[in-house]
Amino acid sequence: MNEQHKTTILLLDDEPIVSKRLQPALEKKGYAVESFYQSSAALERIREKDFDIVITDLKMEGVDGMQFLTEVKERSPRTEVIVITGFATMETAKESLRKGVFDFLAKPFKLGEIQEIIRRAEASVRQSDGLGEN
C-alpha cells in the first residue's frame, strides 16, 4: 500500500438520492466510491473486490442489509461497515453491532455526521493495516 492508496468505499442504498448526495461529496474528499442501488449487484462486487469501508442501508429489496453486512465481514474482516437506515430501532442497532458494524446512523443524517464516521472508520482500517496515522 503506497501513499497513493485511496480509501475505497462501497455505498449501497436503494434510494438513489442517498448516493447522489453522498458520492460526489466523498469523492471530493479523495475517496474512491462505488455506488449500488441493488443489493444483488453490490454483493457481486464485494465478491470481486475488498473495500476499506462499506456503507449500507438495512431495509432493501432482495438481500437485506443484515445479510449483506454479514457477507462483507465474512469475506473481509478488516472492512469497516457503516449502517444507515430510516428504520432504526434499538434491536437492529444492537444486532448490527453484534455482527461487527463500525457505526450506525439513522436517516435523515447530515453530511458532516457521516463524513465524521467515515473518517473514524478510515483511521480504524489504516490501523488494522498497520499504517497508523503519520
N, C-alpha and C positions, 0 to 999 in steps of 0.2 A: 504494500500500500504506500503510494507516494503522496506528496503534498497535493497532487492534483486530484486525488480521490475525492469525488463529490459524494456527499451523503445521499444515498438512494432512498426514495420514498415511494411506496405504492399506496395509492389512495383509492379506496373502494366505498362508493356510496351510490345508492340507486337514485338519488336526487341529483341530476346533472348540475343544478345550481351550486351545490357544495364544491364540486371540482372546479367549476368555472370561476368561483371566487378564490378558492384556495390555491389551485395550481399556479396561476401567474404570480401570486404573492410569494409563494415558496420558491419559485424559480428565480425571482428577483433577489431572494436571499442567498441564491447559489446552490440550491438543492436540485438534484436530478429527480423529477417527479413523473410517475406514470399513473394516469387516472383510469379507473374502470367503473362502469355503471352496473355490470352484471357480475355476480359472484363467480359464475362458472368460468368466465374469461379471466378473472383475477386469479382464480385457482390454477388455471392452466399456466399462467405467467409465473406464479410462485414455485411451480414445479420445474420451471426452466431456470429461474434466477433467484438468488437470495437477496433480499433487500435489507437495508440497515433498519428502516422504520416502516411499519405498516400501519396505516390509519384506516379503520374500518367501521362502518355502521353495523348495528346488530340486527335490525329488522329489515330483511330484504327478501325478494322473491328467490326461490331456489335454495341454494345453500345459505343458511343463516350465518350471521356474524360469529356466533359462538363456534360453529363447526369450522368456519374459515380460520378463525384465530387459533383454534386447536391445531389445525394442519400447519399453519405458519410456524408455530412454536415447535412442532414435532420435526419439521423439515430443517428449521434454522433456529436453534435455541437462542442464539445471540441477537436475533431480530427483536427489536422493541415494538410492541403493539400498543397503539393508542386507540381506544374505542370512543366513537362519537355516536350518540343516539338521542332520538327525540322521545324515547320511551324509557327513560332512566328510572329504575326502581332500585331500592337497596339490594334486592335479591339479584338482579342482573349485574349490578356493580360488584357485589361480593363474588358471584360466580366467575365473572371475567377476571377479577383479581386473583382468584384461586388458580385460574388457568395461566397465570403469569403475565397478565396485562400490565403494561407500564403505568398507564393512567387512563382515566375515564372522564369523558367530557359530555355534559348534557347539551343538546341543541335547544335553542339557538345559542351559539357561543360567539365571542368576539375574536377577530383575527389575532389580536395580541395574546389572548389566552392560549390558543392552540400553538402559536409560534413559541411561546414560553415552554410549553410541554415538549414540543419538538426539540427545542434547544437542550432541555434536560435529557431527553431520550438519546439525542446525538452524543452528549457527553458520556452517557452510560455505555453506549455501543463502543465508543472510542476507548473507554477504559477496559472493556472486555476484550478489545482487540490488542490491548497493551500499548495503545497510542495515547496515553494520558495527555491532558491539556499541556501545551508548551507554555 
